[in-house]
Amino acid sequence: DTAVSQTPKYLVTQMGNDKSIKCEQNLGHDTMYWYKQDSKKFLKIMFSYNNKELIINETVPNRFSPKSPDKAHLNLHINSLELGDSAVYFCASSQEVASTGELFFGEGSRLTVL
Amino acid sequence: GEDVEQSLFLSVREGDSSVINCTYTDSSSTYLYWYKQEPGAGLQLLTYIFSNMDMKQDQRLTVLLNKKDKHLSLRIADTQTGDSAIYFCAERISGGYNKLIFGAGTRLAVHP
């Protein structure tokens, strides 16, 4: 069983479109994250949710809207896609309390905006 | 500020030791981590060290932590071609919620 799974794995779309990436974790963790990895492999945190509550919101354009329907799911919706949004988006999860804080990552969703 | 720095490339011969270095900024970090990313895959935790430790060894991996200099290193003994990957250092920011800041990653190339 995949611990953190993301769909789709690849996404190619035109500028201006709206797209969503979905993430699910079956580890029973209470915290989930979205990270963006650019072409230089630099990994930057975007959002974090703890028990469906937004707790970390880095400087991200408001075209990006995360949604957590329950603590096992965290989706990312992106409006009006731009060329600069092309990247690999990683979902991750962790246990917030009484843990080492390590993140468990999904395989990534590669978004290409044409 | 929150910043983690690593050198970008390292090339070693198969069988030699690899040492990947990292510096971080939050002196109150509780945990520091090393993650490995293979091509087309997500990041996988290799090892972590708690801030009250100086060293941690796990089979071929040795982590050294110098809190005074805020320096972390990962040594891989007997490096194999399968170790070729990108290695990310990360620190857990103190206070508030669990937040990991990653370095830019060190690309390790192992050649025969």
Contacts between the chains, C-beta under 8 A, distances in Angstrom:
chain1	res1	chain2	res2	distance
A	4	B	42	7.7
A	31	B	97	7.4
A	31	B	98	6.1
A	35	B	102	7.9
A	40	B	104	7.0
A	41	B	37	7.7
A	41	B	86	5.9
A	41	B	104	6.6
A	41	B	105	4.8
A	41	B	107	7.8
A	42	B	102	7.9
A	42	B	104	5.1
A	42	B	105	7.5
A	43	B	43	7.6
A	43	B	88	6.7
A	43	B	102	4.3
A	43	B	105	7.4
A	44	B	102	7.7
A	45	B	99	6.6
A	45	B	100	7.3
A	45	B	101	7.5
A	48	B	97	6.5
A	48	B	98	7.6
A	48	B	99	7.0
A	50	B	97	6.4
A	55	B	97	4.7
A	56	B	97	6.2
A	56	B	99	5.9
A	90	B	42	6.0
A	90	B	43	7.1
A	94	B	98	5.6
A	96	B	97	6.7
A	96	B	98	5.4
A	100	B	31	5.7
A	100	B	48	5.8
A	100	B	50	7.8
A	101	B	30	7.4
A	101	B	31	5.4
A	101	B	92	4.8
A	101	B	98	4.7
A	101	B	100	7.0
A	102	B	31	7.7
A	102	B	33	6.4
A	102	B	45	5.1
A	102	B	48	6.1
A	103	B	43	7.6
A	103	B	45	7.5
A	103	B	100	5.9
A	104	B	45	7.7
A	105	B	35	8.0
A	105	B	42	3.8
A	105	B	43	4.6
A	105	B	44	7.3
A	106	B	42	5.5
A	107	B	41	6.1
A	107	B	42	4.8
A	108	B	41	7.5
A	108	B	42	5.4
